[in-house]
């Protein structure tokens, strides 16, 4: 899906858990995402491991709020460029 939108001129972003996007050693960028902000560290919701391109760090805050804030920031910065945001929250699994 992200590769299709990317080919049509969209910014493509992944936010949240990265299950399925790193399968078979193929990461989010290889699947067509321009940028990603994913959560690691299992089901840690407070102080999760946050991955962005070229960076990984343990972060203060709740995972749902961190990825939502990152998505809002990307949307605001995109201007008139069309975008696709794939949001994968961990919290529904609880």
Number of C-alpha atoms within 10 A of each C-alpha: 11 23 15 11 16 18 10 10 11 19 21 23 23 25 24 24 23 21 11 10 16 13 10 7 7 11 15 22 18 13 13 19 23 17 17 24 23 25 31 19 12 10 14 14 19 15 16 21 18 22 20 14 12 5 8 14 13 14 15 13 12 14 26 18 13 22 23 16 13 14 21 12 11 16 18 9 10 13 9 8 10 14 18 16 19 16 18 17 18 17 13 6 6 5
